[in-house]
Amino acid sequence: MELQADLVAVSLTGSDALIHALHKLGAADQAWDRALGFVGSELQQGRGVRDVFAVQLRIVAQMRAILGDPQYGEIPQVPDSDPHAHRVFRNELAQPPRMWATHPANSEREANAKRVYVASAIDARSAWVLFADAGAIRERMSTHLARSAKAVEPPAMDESLRKLDEQYGRAFLDRNYRGAYLGRSVVRHAAKVEDLYGVRPAADRVVDELAALYPQTLADDLEMWRRLAEEKAALEALRDGAMTAAGGVIRHGGRELKRSELPQAIEELGEQIEAVSERVNNHDRRCRAAHLAAAASLGSGWPEYLQGLLSVLHYADHAEADVTDAHGYFGNVFAVVTADGKVSSRELKRLIEAGRVLHAALTAVQEPAQEIVLDRTLTRRLNAESWRVALEELKLPPPTEENVQGWLQNVDSWVGSAHHSLSTLRLAALEQLLLAEAQVARFVRERMKPAQAPPASKVPAQYGTLLPGKERPRQRKLGLWDRFQIADGLWPTLARLGVAAVIVGGVFVAAGAVGESSVVVYNGLGRTVDVGIGDAKATVQPFQHVVLTVAQESNYAVNARIAGGEALEAFDAQAESGLSRYVYNVAGAAPLVEWTASYGQASNVPDRPLGAPRWITAGADVLFEEPPEQIRGDAGGTRRVLTGLGDVMPQRALAMLETDAQRNTVLALHARWDNSRSRYALYWLTLARALPDFDRIVAARLAEAPHDVLNLRVEQDFASADARADVCRRHGTLAAAVADNPDLQYVAARCVSPESAQDEKFLELHGRWPRHPWLSMAAGYVHAGRAKWPDALPLLENAHRNVPPLTEQLAVDIARINRLLTPDDRKALPRLSATSEQLQYLRMLEPDAGAAGGAEWASAYHALARGKLDAAVAAARKAGSDEARILRLAAASDGAEAALIDQAFALPPDEGMDESTQWAMLGLAVRTGRDPAAYARAIGEAGADDGRGARAALAFIDSVRAGNNPAVAERALHDVMPNIRGQAYAAVTVALGANTPEQWRTTAKRLLFTAERPYLR
């Protein structure tokens, strides 16, 4: 409904006005919160605010200056060229802004508004011009907001705005600091004050070091830190159920996440935040060290003065954080124990214990107060003669069962008092520190002789600290009984319904069942679909299911369409007499499998593939969910489970279908409709290229999304040799028309030749758009092709996170690079394996995985990897799998005995032969003096180069054996395709054995790494 309403607005004002208003709402939201805070502080001082909306507007302007962002809260600039492609919003995690919390995500609304672009000039005037007496209306609304406060006559708005400007004019908000002190602590990460200093610059470098502080790169890091922190907080809120994702879809890093992927995504974000935080913290240390070095050159007590201010800041920040955390911990316990409206004796004890934790935190603020000595600049800022006077004495006793009721009524005011005092001290210390540092820097730059510094502040030698990550634990979920009491969650709700059913007898259940059927709708496509069955409608996310309740009929009118797009199908589904549960497998896009979960002594039951029906009766106990981990009963039992194979490797899904007709239907559906960001979209398209209507499928995808990277790549890669030149010319024209579109520049660069020129083009474009995931991937493979593994790794990691269709292959390559860089490091493998079935398979072959990792044949590869050649052959023979292949690989390995080599050559010519073993046997034949011609012919017949690579490899080996310069001999391989060149080098290493130069072994490793990946770039 909201999207349709947006289109009405677009028809009246154009596509940009609505989106730009949404953009301004982000700044308006934040400014509104700050405006209400200002109003609250004014009311506490006995002053009202006449126009809170004027305060909000002034705060937006102040934040614009502080952040140094002229576009903050302003109408974004629409580019003159290609305005319909301009996007303001990225995909969002959850519903922003709060005032539109029930609406679709802003990125979705922008895509909807610009699907058909309507150009129109934007009226930049304030919306208040629509009201006859806007000033009076704003004042009445402002008075209404403060209606619960004691009536006070507000001062003139100029006076209120002057006070506001004073607050935003504080030193730590100066734009020259790039926002370094806005909304973040510069001391919380350090357990000791000494840890807040970096290495002091040399005396002759101090002025230069001071001039280099607070660069633009700091602002970039801070912006990244804030964005990542917001994303992490949103993901954690989604994980904990505190927030609901927009449209039920969790979006992160430009892709959709399953709920099960949240912990991994949160962990990855945490690692990124830690890396950015360390850069920012290092800059903080650099600032403190540079100014301390400057103060040391001045003497006169200035170093001690700066150190005293930093010590006070460190103490106040940690003490405030501890009180805030203890209060949050107590609030969490209070919310949990009172969730069901009752507090048991056990819960009361828990509440009192949490109260004592909070009381201890408040006491910890009081105890060192006498030892804290503030310098005169701080006491003036606090408007008190000492910290002991500024801090209100705690008169709240610890909580007990006898006083708990009164204690609860008073504790928040005491927390508020302590928090206010500590916050005031923290801000005063931060402001005075920065002012003093600026003064010291000026003295040094202008070579001035300063007066004696004020006596330094002092804090206790020991006091408590609260480092990030050490906060008191929170209970995120209620206990089973409390959840039962408030019907929180599915099973507690069902349990209460079960109790109700027992109370009212069978009448309630019977009445609810008469005349209704349920249809479980499973969407096996990688696109969101809208489904209608009779009068019931639902939107079903990719690879998810919903349950629709429909009136019992003799047949049902079923229709499905791509969400916001074309129709998929419409048909009449027949109902069966006496049955009331059905499954609708949308478009028959996913194979279905019925399997049995066995418990206890129950015997296993073979799986039952059902093909890919679109409508069936539901006979299974569990539909499209995981079965219970255990069931009641001494003898065990079984549960029948129906599973859809929409989100698995396409080869696995297609293997469950019996006929080519079924496989082609499923292939065509996924190739046509799966979203380009779907994990297996490229796999489906690759497999579908054998279909007779593949060109029509690609054309339809391009008509729907003409600038989509994956669609354009597919058009390039699968074009015939004659058509590819025309495709590349068209892609080059597209890129030239939109020079600032990195997607199109990337696609066009894939057509550049020769390969060396294409490499340089990828690197150039990546330098221009360093965060673009496709360009990161292309540049990463360029570096990998040059054996620059440390340069390649972070770029491929970025692509792995942000190019879902290639995560399978990228995970394998990242794992390989990790192994090349740190052979003993296995930390990344579990994370990467979760995104790649291919890597999971390869891990079964790891020597440390053991045969338990998968099948018995894996032990043969384990032994081969450890150089135990005879054991490898014996294991393969025992497993009855890959024996001939293992024998050939073992014979070609270093240290193989003559008998083993003879066995390999005695095998039938086609037994155990594949791309790898053909080249291995070619090299082995040369090394042992046998005729390699048969193997060269086999390589030529199997490959696309008519045996040129094999002949080049043999010429290379002959040249080296003849004593020619290796560099000259190597030219024999230069004209061979890169993937063939890698295999040729492998054959050379086998042929030359221990005499292979290390340079060629490295080259072989590098080329074999990239041999299978040129199409990925």
Secondary structure, DSSP 8 states (H G I E B T S, - for coil): -HHHHHHHHHHHH-HHHHHHHHHHHHHHHHHHHHHHHHHHHHHHTT---S-HHHHHHHHHHHHHHHHT-TTTTS-----SS-GGG-------SB--SGGGTTS--HHHHHHHHTSS--------S-GGGGSTTHHHHHHHHHHHHTTTS-------HHHHHHHHHHHHTSGGG-GGGTTTTSS--SSTT-SSGGGG------GGGHHHHHHTSS-HHHHHHHHHHHHHHHHHHHHHHHHHTSS-BGGG-EEETTEEE-GGGHHHHHHHHHHHHHHHHHHHHHHHHHHHHHHHHHHHHH-TTHHHHHHHHHHHHHHHHHHHHHHHHHHHHHHHHHHHHTTTS---HHHHHHHHHHHHHHHHHHHHHHTTGGG-B--HHHHHHHTSSSHHHHS---------TTTHHHHHHHHHHHHHHHHHHHHHHHHHHHHHHHHHHHHHHHHHHTT----------B--S------TT-------S--HHHHHHHT-SHHHHHHHHHHHHHHHTTHHHHHHHTTEEEEEEE--SSS-EEEEETTEEEEE-TT-EEEEEEE--SEEEEEEEETTS-EEEEEEEE--TT--EEEEEGGG-S-EEEEEEEEET------EE----SEEE---SEESS---S--S-TTEEEEEEEEE-SSS-HHHHHHT--SHHHHHHHHHHHHHHS-TTSTTHHHHHHHHTTSTTHHHHHHHHHHH-TT-HHHHHHHHHTS-HHHHHHHHHHHHHHHHH-TT-HHHHHHHHTT-SSHHHHHHHHHHHHHHSTT-HHHHHHHHHHHHHTT-HHHHHHHHHHHHHH-GGGHHHHHHHHHHHHHHH-TT--THHHHHHTT-HHHHHHHTT-TTT-GGGS-TTHHHHHHHHTT-HHHHHHHHHHHTSSHHHHHHHHHTSTT--HHHHHHHHHS-TTTT--HHHHHHHHHHHHHTT---HHHHHHHHHHSSSTTHHHHHHHHHHHHHHTT--HHHHGGGGTTS-HHHHHHHHHHHHHHHGGGS-HHHHHHHHHHHHHHT-GGG-
